[in-house]
Amino acid sequence: MKTLTDKSIDLAIADPPYFEGPNTRGFYGPKGGGLGGRKDYGTINQWKVPDKKYFDELIRVSKNQIVWGCNYFDYNFGPGRIIWDKCNGESSFSDCEIAYRSIHDSVRMFKFMWSGMMQGKSISEGDVMQGNKKLNQNRIHPTEKPIALYKWMLMKYANEGDKILDTHGGSLSIGIACHDMGFDLLASELDEQMFLKSKERLEIHQSQLTLF
């Protein structure tokens, strides 16, 4: 971000890590994955929790921001919030995730099922389970977010021609959303292994769209 001029980005959407996790455990959750356990994503070597300097810089370079996990950081965010309801029923995992949103002071909710193999059907029917598991998003990152969530954020809070920034690219779900919706994206990812996986994922998606 040091190379970016003040307010040169229209909208920054960030999902930074808020705990020291996969890098210290070597993997995320039980190995093996499948129906009986969570997927082994391999070792993620770069998993750095951001400090105040990071958020100051993010706000310097961008006109507006959406920051996921804002409730975990000791930073003076404004009052605007997005609540992502995961519609996860009786799951022991969090029912929702919270993001700071600079665009407005109000609170908005997006419902999209995201619990194991249970995923939402669409942006408009996010609380309805996708009946065809073959259409589910194939996750490659331990804290991956649905492409539908990023598309919803872009529909709600980005304007045509906006430049989008994601400082924690991860699985590049945002990259697929930006490609499909015609937004220019500047994204970065510290971990080389994850960068290569996400780059391949985006390239496959782009080539499929070209073929059809």
MARBA-3410 file (N, C-alpha, C, O; in Angstrom, 1 decimal):
212
0.8,-1.2,0.0,0.0,0.0,0.0,0.9,1.3,0.0,0.4,2.3,-0.4 ~ 2.1,1.1,0.4,3.0,2.3,0.4,3.2,2.9,-0.9,3.5,4.1,-1.1 ~ 3.0,2.1,-2.0,3.2,2.6,-3.3,1.9,3.3,-3.9,2.0,4.0,-5.0 ~ 0.8,3.3,-3.2,-0.4,3.9,-3.6,-0.6,5.3,-3.1,-0.2,5.6,-2.0 ~ -1.1,6.2,-3.9,-1.4,7.5,-3.5,-2.6,7.6,-2.7,-3.5,6.7,-2.7
-2.8,8.7,-2.0,-4.0,8.9,-1.1,-5.3,8.8,-1.9,-5.4,9.4,-3.0 ~ -6.2,8.0,-1.4,-7.6,7.9,-2.0,-7.5,7.5,-3.4,-8.4,7.9,-4.2 ~ -6.5,6.7,-3.8,-6.5,6.3,-5.2,-7.3,5.0,-5.5,-7.5,4.7,-6.6 ~ -7.8,4.4,-4.4,-8.7,3.2,-4.5,-10.1,3.6,-4.1,-10.3,4.3,-3.1 ~ -11.1,3.2,-4.9,-12.5,3.6,-4.6,-13.0,2.8,-3.4,-13.7,3.3,-2.6
-12.8,1.5,-3.4,-13.3,0.6,-2.4,-12.3,-0.5,-2.0,-11.9,-1.3,-2.9 ~ -11.9,-0.5,-0.8,-11.1,-1.6,-0.2,-12.0,-2.6,0.5,-12.8,-2.2,1.4 ~ -11.8,-3.8,0.1,-12.6,-4.9,0.8,-11.5,-5.9,1.4,-10.8,-6.5,0.6 ~ -11.4,-5.9,2.7,-10.3,-6.7,3.3,-10.9,-7.7,4.3,-11.9,-7.5,5.0 ~ -10.3,-8.9,4.3,-10.6,-10.0,5.2,-9.3,-10.4,5.9,-8.9,-11.6,5.7
-8.7,-9.6,6.8,-7.5,-10.0,7.4,-7.6,-11.0,8.5,-8.7,-11.0,9.1 ~ -6.6,-11.8,8.8,-6.7,-12.7,9.9,-6.7,-12.0,11.2,-6.0,-11.0,11.4 ~ -7.5,-12.5,12.2,-7.6,-11.8,13.5,-7.1,-12.7,14.6,-7.2,-12.4,15.8 ~ -6.5,-13.9,14.2,-5.9,-14.7,15.2,-4.7,-15.5,14.6,-4.6,-15.6,13.4 ~ -3.8,-15.9,15.4,-2.7,-16.8,15.0,-3.2,-18.2,14.9,-3.4,-18.8,15.9
-3.3,-18.7,13.7,-4.0,-20.0,13.5,-3.2,-21.0,12.7,-2.3,-21.7,13.2 ~ -3.6,-21.2,11.4,-3.0,-22.2,10.6,-1.5,-22.2,10.5,-0.9,-23.3,10.4 ~ -0.8,-21.1,10.6,0.6,-21.0,10.6,1.3,-21.7,11.8,2.4,-22.2,11.6 ~ 0.6,-21.7,12.9,1.2,-22.3,14.1,0.8,-23.8,14.2,1.5,-24.6,14.9 ~ -0.3,-24.2,13.6,-0.8,-25.6,13.7,-0.4,-26.4,12.5,-0.4,-27.7,12.6
0.0,-25.8,11.4,0.5,-26.5,10.2,-0.7,-26.8,9.3,-0.4,-27.1,8.1 ~ -1.9,-26.9,9.8,-3.1,-27.1,8.9,-4.3,-26.6,9.7,-4.2,-26.2,10.9 ~ -5.4,-26.5,9.0,-6.6,-25.9,9.6,-7.6,-27.0,9.8,-8.2,-27.5,8.8 ~ -7.8,-27.4,11.0,-8.8,-28.5,11.3,-8.2,-29.9,11.1,-7.1,-30.0,10.7 ~ -9.0,-30.9,11.3,-8.6,-32.3,11.2,-8.1,-32.6,9.8,-8.7,-32.1,8.8
-7.1,-33.4,9.6,-6.7,-33.8,8.3,-7.7,-34.7,7.6,-8.4,-35.4,8.3 ~ -7.7,-34.7,6.3,-8.5,-35.7,5.6,-9.7,-35.0,5.0,-10.0,-35.2,3.8 ~ -10.4,-34.2,5.7,-11.6,-33.5,5.2,-12.7,-34.4,4.9,-12.9,-35.5,5.6 ~ -13.5,-34.1,3.8,-14.6,-34.9,3.5,-15.8,-34.8,4.5,-15.8,-33.8,5.3 ~ -16.7,-35.7,4.4,-17.9,-35.6,5.3,-17.6,-35.7,6.8,-18.3,-35.2,7.6
-16.5,-36.4,7.1,-16.1,-36.7,8.4,-15.2,-35.7,9.1,-15.0,-35.8,10.3 ~ -14.8,-34.7,8.4,-13.9,-33.7,9.0,-13.6,-32.6,8.1,-14.0,-32.6,6.9 ~ -12.9,-31.5,8.6,-12.6,-30.4,7.8,-11.4,-30.6,6.9,-10.5,-31.4,7.3 ~ -11.3,-29.9,5.8,-10.3,-30.2,4.8,-8.9,-29.7,5.3,-8.8,-28.8,6.0 ~ -7.9,-30.5,4.9,-6.5,-30.1,5.1,-6.0,-29.2,4.0,-5.9,-29.6,2.9
-5.8,-27.9,4.3,-5.4,-27.0,3.3,-3.9,-26.8,3.2,-3.4,-26.0,2.4 ~ -3.1,-27.7,3.9,-1.7,-27.6,3.9,-1.2,-26.5,4.8,-2.0,-25.8,5.5 ~ 0.1,-26.2,4.8,0.7,-25.2,5.7,0.5,-23.8,5.1,0.9,-23.6,3.9 ~ 0.0,-22.9,5.8,-0.1,-21.5,5.4,1.0,-20.8,6.2,0.8,-20.6,7.4 ~ 2.1,-20.4,5.6,3.2,-19.9,6.3,3.1,-18.4,6.6,3.8,-17.9,7.6
2.3,-17.7,5.9,2.2,-16.3,6.1,0.8,-16.0,6.6,-0.2,-15.9,5.8 ~ 0.7,-15.7,7.9,-0.6,-15.5,8.5,-0.4,-14.5,9.6,-0.2,-14.8,10.8 ~ -0.4,-13.2,9.2,0.0,-12.1,10.0,-1.2,-11.3,10.4,-2.0,-10.7,9.5 ~ -1.5,-11.1,11.7,-2.6,-10.3,12.2,-2.2,-8.8,12.1,-1.1,-8.4,12.6 ~ -3.0,-8.0,11.4,-2.6,-6.6,11.1,-2.7,-5.7,12.4,-3.4,-6.0,13.3
-1.9,-4.7,12.4,-1.9,-3.7,13.5,-2.5,-2.4,13.1,-3.0,-2.3,12.0 ~ -2.4,-1.4,13.9,-3.0,-0.1,13.7,-2.4,0.6,12.4,-3.1,1.2,11.6 ~ -1.1,0.4,12.2,-0.5,0.9,11.0,-1.1,0.4,9.7,-1.3,1.2,8.8 ~ -1.5,-0.8,9.7,-2.1,-1.4,8.5,-3.4,-0.7,8.2,-3.7,-0.3,7.1 ~ -4.3,-0.6,9.3,-5.6,0.0,9.1,-5.5,1.5,8.7,-6.3,2.0,7.9
-4.5,2.2,9.3,-4.3,3.6,9.0,-4.0,3.8,7.5,-4.4,4.7,6.8 ~ -3.1,2.8,7.0,-2.7,2.9,5.6,-3.8,2.5,4.7,-4.0,3.1,3.6 ~ -4.6,1.5,5.1,-5.8,1.1,4.3,-6.8,2.3,4.1,-7.3,2.5,3.0 ~ -7.0,3.0,5.2,-7.9,4.2,5.1,-7.3,5.3,4.3,-8.0,6.1,3.7 ~ -6.0,5.4,4.4,-5.3,6.5,3.6,-5.5,6.3,2.1,-5.7,7.3,1.4
-5.3,5.1,1.6,-5.3,4.8,0.2,-6.7,4.7,-0.4,-6.8,4.7,-1.7 ~ -7.7,4.4,0.4,-9.0,4.1,-0.2,-10.1,5.2,0.3,-10.0,5.7,1.4 ~ -11.0,5.4,-0.6,-12.1,6.3,-0.3,-13.1,5.7,0.6,-13.7,6.3,1.5 ~ -13.4,4.4,0.5,-14.3,3.6,1.3,-13.7,2.3,1.6,-12.9,1.7,0.8 ~ -14.2,1.7,2.8,-13.6,0.4,3.2,-14.7,-0.5,3.7,-15.7,-0.1,4.3
-14.5,-1.8,3.5,-15.2,-2.9,4.1,-14.2,-3.8,4.8,-13.4,-4.4,4.1 ~ -14.2,-3.9,6.1,-13.2,-4.7,6.8,-13.9,-5.8,7.6,-14.6,-5.5,8.6 ~ -13.7,-7.1,7.2,-14.3,-8.2,7.9,-13.5,-8.5,9.2,-12.3,-8.4,9.3 ~ -14.3,-9.0,10.2,-13.7,-9.3,11.5,-13.4,-8.0,12.3,-12.6,-8.1,13.2 ~ -14.1,-6.9,12.0,-13.8,-5.6,12.7,-14.0,-5.8,14.2,-13.3,-5.0,15.0
-14.8,-6.7,14.6,-15.1,-6.8,16.1,-13.9,-7.4,16.8,-13.9,-7.4,18.1 ~ -12.9,-7.9,16.1,-11.8,-8.6,16.8,-10.6,-7.6,16.9,-9.6,-7.9,17.7 ~ -10.6,-6.5,16.3,-9.5,-5.6,16.2,-9.7,-4.4,17.2,-10.8,-3.8,17.3 ~ -8.6,-4.0,17.8,-8.6,-2.8,18.7,-8.3,-1.6,17.8,-7.2,-1.1,17.8 ~ -9.3,-1.2,17.1,-9.2,0.0,16.2,-10.5,0.7,16.2,-11.6,0.2,16.3
-10.4,2.1,16.0,-11.5,2.9,16.1,-12.3,3.0,14.8,-12.2,4.0,14.0 ~ -13.0,1.9,14.4,-13.8,1.9,13.2,-15.1,2.7,13.5,-15.5,2.9,14.6 ~ -15.7,3.2,12.4,-17.0,3.9,12.5,-18.1,2.9,12.8,-17.9,1.7,13.0 ~ -19.4,3.4,12.8,-20.5,2.6,13.3,-21.1,1.7,12.2,-21.8,0.8,12.5 ~ -20.8,2.0,10.9,-21.4,1.2,9.9,-21.0,-0.3,9.9,-19.9,-0.6,10.2
-22.0,-1.2,9.7,-21.7,-2.6,9.8,-22.5,-3.4,8.7,-23.5,-3.0,8.3 ~ -21.8,-4.5,8.3,-22.5,-5.6,7.5,-22.5,-6.8,8.4,-21.5,-7.2,9.0 ~ -23.6,-7.5,8.5,-23.8,-8.8,9.2,-24.0,-9.9,8.1,-25.0,-9.8,7.4 ~ -23.1,-10.8,8.1,-23.3,-12.0,7.2,-23.8,-13.1,8.0,-23.1,-13.7,8.8 ~ -25.1,-13.4,7.8,-25.8,-14.5,8.5,-25.5,-15.8,7.7,-25.9,-15.9,6.5
-24.8,-16.8,8.3,-24.4,-18.0,7.6,-25.4,-19.1,7.6,-25.3,-20.1,6.9 ~ -26.6,-18.8,8.2,-27.7,-19.7,8.2,-27.2,-21.2,8.5,-27.6,-22.1,7.8 ~ -26.4,-21.3,9.6,-25.8,-22.6,9.8,-26.5,-23.5,10.9,-25.9,-24.4,11.4 ~ -27.7,-23.1,11.2,-28.6,-24.0,12.0,-27.9,-24.2,13.4,-27.6,-23.3,14.1 ~ -27.7,-25.5,13.7,-27.2,-25.9,15.0,-25.7,-26.1,15.0,-25.2,-26.7,16.0
-25.0,-25.6,14.0,-23.6,-25.7,14.0,-22.9,-25.1,15.2,-23.5,-24.1,15.7 ~ -21.8,-25.6,15.6,-21.0,-25.0,16.7,-20.2,-23.8,16.3,-19.6,-23.1,17.1 ~ -20.1,-23.6,15.0,-19.3,-22.4,14.5,-20.2,-21.2,14.6,-21.4,-21.2,14.9 ~ -19.5,-20.0,14.4,-20.2,-18.7,14.5,-21.4,-18.6,13.6,-21.4,-19.1,12.5 ~ -22.5,-18.0,14.1,-23.7,-17.9,13.3,-23.5,-16.8,12.2,-24.2,-16.8,11.2
-22.6,-15.9,12.5,-22.4,-14.8,11.5,-21.0,-14.2,11.6,-20.3,-14.5,12.5 ~ -20.7,-13.4,10.6,-19.5,-12.6,10.7,-19.8,-11.1,10.5,-20.9,-10.8,9.9 ~ -19.0,-10.2,11.0,-19.3,-8.8,11.1,-18.2,-8.0,10.3,-17.0,-8.3,10.5 ~ -18.6,-7.1,9.5,-17.7,-6.2,8.8,-17.9,-4.8,9.1,-19.1,-4.3,9.2 ~ -16.9,-4.0,9.2,-17.0,-2.5,9.2,-17.3,-2.0,7.8,-16.7,-2.5,6.9
-18.2,-1.1,7.7,-18.5,-0.5,6.4,-18.5,1.0,6.5,-19.3,1.5,7.3 ~ -17.7,1.7,5.8,-17.5,3.1,5.9,-18.6,3.9,5.1,-18.8,5.0,5.4 ~ -19.3,3.2,4.2,-20.1,3.9,3.3,-21.3,4.6,4.0,-21.7,5.7,3.7 ~ -21.9,3.8,5.0,-23.1,4.3,5.7,-22.9,4.0,7.2,-22.0,3.2,7.6 ~ -23.7,4.7,8.0,-23.6,4.4,9.5,-24.5,3.3,9.9,-24.5,2.9,11.1
-25.4,2.8,9.0,-26.4,1.9,9.4,-25.8,0.4,9.4,-24.6,0.2,9.1 ~ -26.7,-0.5,9.7,-26.3,-1.9,9.7,-27.1,-2.7,8.6,-28.3,-2.5,8.5 ~ -26.5,-3.5,7.8,-27.1,-4.2,6.7,-26.8,-5.7,6.9,-25.7,-6.1,7.4 ~ -27.8,-6.6,6.5,-27.6,-8.0,6.7,-27.6,-8.7,5.3,-28.5,-8.4,4.5 ~ -26.8,-9.7,5.2,-26.8,-10.6,4.0,-26.9,-12.0,4.5,-26.0,-12.5,5.2
-27.9,-12.8,4.0,-28.0,-14.2,4.4,-27.5,-15.1,3.3,-27.9,-15.0,2.1 ~ -26.6,-15.9,3.6,-26.1,-16.9,2.7,-25.5,-18.1,3.5,-24.6,-18.0,4.2 ~ -26.1,-19.2,3.2,-25.7,-20.5,4.0,-24.3,-20.8,3.6,-23.9,-20.8,2.5 ~ -23.5,-21.2,4.7,-22.1,-21.5,4.5,-21.6,-22.3,5.7,-21.0,-21.8,6.6 ~ -22.0,-23.6,5.7,-21.7,-24.5,6.8,-21.4,-25.9,6.2,-22.3,-26.6,5.9
-20.1,-26.2,6.1,-19.7,-27.5,5.6,-20.1,-27.6,4.1,-19.8,-26.7,3.3 ~ -20.8,-28.6,3.8,-21.3,-28.8,2.4,-22.6,-28.1,2.1,-23.1,-28.1,1.0 ~ -23.1,-27.5,3.2,-24.4,-26.7,3.0,-24.1,-25.3,2.5,-23.5,-24.5,3.3 ~ -24.4,-25.0,1.3,-24.2,-23.6,0.8,-25.4,-23.1,0.2,-26.3,-23.8,-0.2 ~ -25.5,-21.7,0.2,-26.7,-21.1,-0.3,-26.9,-21.3,-1.8,-26.0,-21.5,-2.5
-28.2,-21.1,-2.2,-28.5,-21.4,-3.6,-28.1,-20.3,-4.5,-27.6,-20.5,-5.6 ~ -28.3,-19.0,-4.0,-28.0,-17.8,-4.9,-28.0,-16.6,-4.0,-28.3,-16.7,-2.8 ~ -27.6,-15.5,-4.5,-27.6,-14.2,-3.8,-29.0,-13.9,-3.2,-29.1,-13.5,-2.1 ~ -30.0,-14.1,-4.1,-31.4,-13.8,-3.7,-32.0,-14.9,-2.8,-33.0,-14.6,-2.1 ~ -31.5,-16.1,-2.9,-32.0,-17.2,-2.1,-30.9,-17.8,-1.2,-30.6,-19.1,-1.3
-30.2,-17.0,-0.5,-29.0,-17.4,0.2,-29.4,-18.3,1.4,-28.5,-19.1,1.9 ~ -30.6,-18.2,1.9,-31.0,-19.0,3.1,-31.6,-20.3,2.6,-32.0,-21.1,3.5 ~ -31.6,-20.6,1.3,-32.1,-21.9,0.8,-30.9,-22.7,0.4,-30.0,-22.2,-0.3 ~ -30.8,-23.9,0.8,-29.6,-24.7,0.5,-29.6,-25.1,-1.0,-30.6,-25.4,-1.6 ~ -28.4,-25.0,-1.6,-28.1,-25.4,-2.9,-28.4,-26.9,-3.0,-27.7,-27.7,-2.4
-29.4,-27.3,-3.8,-29.7,-28.7,-3.9,-28.7,-29.6,-4.6,-28.6,-30.8,-4.3 ~ -28.0,-29.0,-5.6,-27.1,-29.8,-6.4,-25.7,-29.5,-5.8,-25.1,-28.4,-6.1 ~ -25.1,-30.5,-5.1,-23.8,-30.2,-4.4,-22.7,-30.0,-5.5,-21.7,-29.4,-5.1 ~ -22.9,-30.5,-6.7,-21.9,-30.3,-7.7,-21.7,-28.8,-8.1,-20.7,-28.4,-8.6 ~ -22.7,-28.0,-7.7,-22.7,-26.5,-8.0,-22.1,-25.8,-6.8,-21.9,-24.5,-6.9
-21.7,-26.5,-5.7,-21.1,-25.8,-4.6,-19.8,-25.2,-4.9,-19.0,-25.7,-5.8 ~ -19.4,-24.1,-4.2,-18.1,-23.5,-4.4,-17.1,-24.5,-3.8,-17.2,-24.9,-2.6 ~ -16.0,-24.8,-4.5,-15.0,-25.7,-4.0,-13.9,-24.9,-3.3,-13.2,-24.1,-3.9 ~ -13.9,-25.0,-2.0,-13.0,-24.2,-1.2,-11.5,-24.6,-1.2,-11.2,-25.8,-1.2 ~ -10.7,-23.6,-1.3,-9.2,-23.9,-1.3,-8.5,-23.2,-0.1,-7.3,-23.3,0.0
-9.2,-22.4,0.7,-8.6,-21.7,1.8,-9.4,-21.9,3.1,-10.6,-22.0,3.0 ~ -8.7,-21.9,4.2,-9.4,-22.2,5.5,-10.5,-21.2,5.9,-11.4,-21.6,6.6 ~ -10.3,-19.9,5.5,-11.3,-18.9,5.9,-11.9,-18.3,4.6,-12.3,-17.1,4.6 ~ -12.1,-19.1,3.6,-12.7,-18.6,2.4,-14.1,-18.2,2.5,-14.9,-18.8,3.2 ~ -14.4,-17.1,1.8,-15.8,-16.6,1.8,-16.4,-16.9,0.4,-15.7,-17.0,-0.6
-17.7,-16.9,0.4,-18.4,-17.3,-0.8,-18.3,-16.2,-1.9,-18.3,-15.0,-1.5 ~ -18.2,-16.6,-3.1,-18.2,-15.6,-4.2,-19.4,-14.7,-4.2,-19.4,-13.6,-4.5 ~ -20.6,-15.4,-3.8,-21.8,-14.6,-3.8,-21.8,-13.5,-2.8,-22.4,-12.4,-3.1 ~ -21.1,-13.6,-1.7,-21.0,-12.5,-0.7,-20.2,-11.3,-1.4,-20.6,-10.2,-1.2 ~ -19.1,-11.6,-2.1,-18.4,-10.5,-2.7,-19.2,-9.9,-3.8,-19.2,-8.6,-4.0
-20.0,-10.7,-4.6,-20.8,-10.1,-5.6,-21.9,-9.2,-5.0,-22.2,-8.1,-5.5 ~ -22.5,-9.6,-3.9,-23.4,-8.8,-3.2,-22.8,-7.5,-2.7,-23.5,-6.4,-2.9 ~ -21.6,-7.5,-2.2,-21.0,-6.3,-1.7,-20.7,-5.3,-2.9,-20.9,-4.1,-2.8 ~ -20.3,-5.9,-4.0,-20.0,-5.1,-5.2,-21.3,-4.5,-5.7,-21.3,-3.3,-6.1 ~ -22.4,-5.2,-5.7,-23.7,-4.7,-6.2,-24.1,-3.6,-5.3,-24.7,-2.6,-5.8
-23.9,-3.7,-4.0,-24.5,-2.8,-3.0,-23.6,-1.5,-2.9,-24.1,-0.4,-2.8 ~ -22.3,-1.7,-3.0,-21.4,-0.6,-2.5,-20.3,-0.1,-3.5,-19.6,0.8,-3.2 ~ -20.3,-0.7,-4.7,-19.3,-0.3,-5.7,-20.1,0.3,-6.9,-21.2,-0.1,-7.2 ~ -19.5,1.2,-7.6,-20.0,1.9,-8.8,-19.2,1.5,-10.0,-18.1,1.1,-9.9 ~ -19.9,1.6,-11.1,-19.2,1.2,-12.4,-17.9,2.0,-12.5,-17.9,3.2,-12.3
-16.8,1.3,-12.9,-15.5,2.0,-13.0,-14.7,2.1,-11.8,-13.6,2.6,-11.8 ~ -15.2,1.7,-10.6,-14.5,1.7,-9.4,-13.3,0.8,-9.4,-13.3,-0.3,-10.0 ~ -12.2,1.2,-8.7,-11.0,0.4,-8.5,-11.2,-0.3,-7.1,-11.4,0.4,-6.1 ~ -11.0,-1.6,-7.1,-11.2,-2.3,-5.9,-9.8,-2.8,-5.4,-9.0,-3.2,-6.2 ~ -9.7,-2.8,-4.1,-8.4,-3.3,-3.4,-8.7,-4.4,-2.4,-9.7,-4.3,-1.6
-8.0,-5.5,-2.5,-8.0,-6.5,-1.4,-6.6,-6.9,-1.0,-5.8,-7.4,-1.8 ~ -6.3,-6.5,0.2,-4.9,-6.7,0.7,-4.6,-8.1,1.1,-3.5,-8.5,1.4 ~ -5.7,-8.9,1.3,-5.5,-10.3,1.7,-6.3,-11.2,0.8,-7.4,-11.7,1.1 ~ -5.7,-11.4,-0.4,-6.4,-12.1,-1.5,-7.0,-13.5,-1.2,-8.0,-13.8,-1.7 ~ -6.2,-14.2,-0.4,-6.6,-15.6,-0.1,-7.0,-16.4,-1.3,-6.1,-16.7,-2.1
-8.2,-16.9,-1.3,-8.6,-17.8,-2.4,-9.0,-17.1,-3.6,-9.3,-17.7,-4.7 ~ -9.0,-15.8,-3.6,-9.5,-14.9,-4.7,-10.9,-15.1,-5.1,-11.3,-14.9,-6.3 ~ -11.8,-15.4,-4.1,-13.2,-15.3,-4.4,-13.6,-13.9,-4.9,-14.4,-13.8,-5.8 ~ -12.9,-12.9,-4.4,-13.2,-11.5,-4.8,-12.7,-11.3,-6.2,-13.3,-10.6,-7.0 ~ -11.7,-12.0,-6.7,-11.2,-11.9,-8.0,-12.2,-12.5,-9.0,-12.4,-11.9,-10.1
-12.8,-13.6,-8.7,-13.9,-14.1,-9.5,-15.1,-13.2,-9.6,-15.6,-13.0,-10.7 ~ -15.4,-12.6,-8.5,-16.6,-11.7,-8.4,-16.3,-10.5,-9.3,-17.1,-10.0,-10.1 ~ -15.1,-9.9,-9.1,-14.7,-8.7,-9.9,-14.6,-9.0,-11.4,-15.1,-8.2,-12.2 ~ -14.1,-10.1,-11.7,-14.0,-10.5,-13.1,-15.4,-10.6,-13.8,-15.6,-10.1,-14.8 ~ -16.3,-11.3,-13.1,-17.6,-11.5,-13.6,-18.4,-10.2,-13.7,-19.3,-10.0,-14.6
-18.1,-9.2,-12.8,-18.9,-8.0,-12.8,-18.2,-6.8,-13.4,-18.7,-5.7,-13.5 ~ -17.0,-7.0,-13.9,-16.3,-6.0,-14.7,-15.5,-5.0,-13.9,-15.4,-3.8,-14.4 ~ -15.1,-5.3,-12.7,-14.4,-4.3,-11.9,-12.9,-4.6,-11.9,-12.4,-5.8,-12.0 ~ -12.1,-3.5,-11.9,-10.6,-3.6,-11.8,-10.2,-3.9,-10.4,-10.7,-3.2,-9.5 ~ -9.4,-5.0,-10.2,-9.0,-5.4,-8.8,-7.5,-5.4,-8.7,-6.8,-5.9,-9.5
-7.1,-4.8,-7.6,-5.7,-4.9,-7.1,-5.7,-5.7,-5.9,-6.2,-5.3,-4.8 ~ -5.1,-6.9,-6.0,-5.1,-7.8,-4.8,-3.7,-8.3,-4.5,-2.8,-8.4,-5.4 ~ -3.4,-8.7,-3.3,-2.1,-9.2,-2.9,-2.3,-10.4,-1.9,-3.4,-10.5,-1.3 ~ -1.3,-11.3,-1.9,-1.4,-12.4,-1.0,0.1,-12.8,-0.6,0.9,-13.0,-1.4 ~ 0.3,-12.8,0.7,1.7,-13.1,1.2,2.1,-14.5,1.0,3.3,-14.7,0.7
1.3,-15.4,1.2,1.7,-16.8,1.1,1.8,-17.3,-0.3,0.8,-17.3,-1.1 ~ 3.0,-17.8,-0.7,3.2,-18.2,-2.1,2.4,-19.4,-2.5,1.8,-19.4,-3.6 ~ 2.2,-20.4,-1.6,1.4,-21.6,-1.9,0.0,-21.2,-2.2,-0.6,-21.7,-3.2 ~ -0.6,-20.3,-1.4,-2.0,-19.9,-1.5,-2.1,-19.0,-2.8,-3.1,-19.1,-3.5 ~ -1.1,-18.2,-3.0,-1.1,-17.3,-4.2,-1.2,-18.2,-5.5,-2.0,-17.9,-6.4
-0.4,-19.2,-5.6,-0.4,-20.1,-6.8,-1.8,-20.8,-6.9,-2.3,-20.9,-8.0 ~ -2.3,-21.3,-5.8,-3.6,-22.0,-5.9,-4.7,-21.1,-6.3,-5.5,-21.4,-7.2 ~ -4.7,-19.9,-5.8,-5.8,-18.9,-6.1,-5.7,-18.4,-7.5,-6.7,-18.2,-8.2 ~ -4.4,-18.2,-8.0,-4.2,-17.7,-9.3,-4.7,-18.8,-10.3,-5.3,-18.4,-11.3 ~ -4.4,-20.0,-10.0,-4.9,-21.1,-10.9,-6.4,-21.2,-10.9,-7.0,-21.3,-12.0
-7.0,-21.0,-9.7,-8.4,-21.0,-9.6,-9.1,-19.9,-10.5,-10.1,-20.2,-11.2 ~ -8.5,-18.7,-10.4,-9.1,-17.6,-11.2,-8.9,-17.8,-12.7,-9.8,-17.5,-13.5 ~ -7.7,-18.3,-13.1,-7.4,-18.6,-14.5,-8.4,-19.6,-15.1,-8.8,-19.5,-16.2 ~ -8.7,-20.7,-14.3,-9.6,-21.7,-14.8,-11.0,-21.1,-14.9,-11.6,-21.4,-15.9 ~ -11.4,-20.3,-14.0,-12.7,-19.7,-14.1,-12.8,-18.8,-15.3,-13.8,-18.8,-16.1
-11.7,-18.0,-15.6,-11.7,-17.1,-16.7,-11.8,-17.9,-18.0,-12.4,-17.5,-19.0 ~ -11.0,-19.0,-18.1,-11.0,-19.8,-19.3,-12.3,-20.4,-19.6,-12.7,-20.6,-20.7 ~ -13.0,-20.9,-18.6,-14.3,-21.5,-18.7,-15.3,-20.5,-19.3,-16.1,-20.9,-20.1 ~ -15.3,-19.3,-18.8,-16.2,-18.3,-19.3,-15.9,-18.0,-20.8,-16.8,-17.7,-21.6 ~ -14.6,-18.0,-21.1,-14.2,-17.7,-22.5,-14.7,-18.8,-23.4,-15.2,-18.6,-24.5
-14.7,-20.1,-23.0,-15.1,-21.2,-23.8,-16.6,-21.2,-24.0,-17.0,-21.6,-25.1 ~ -17.3,-20.8,-23.0,-18.8,-20.8,-23.2,-19.4,-19.5,-23.5,-20.7,-19.4,-23.6
END
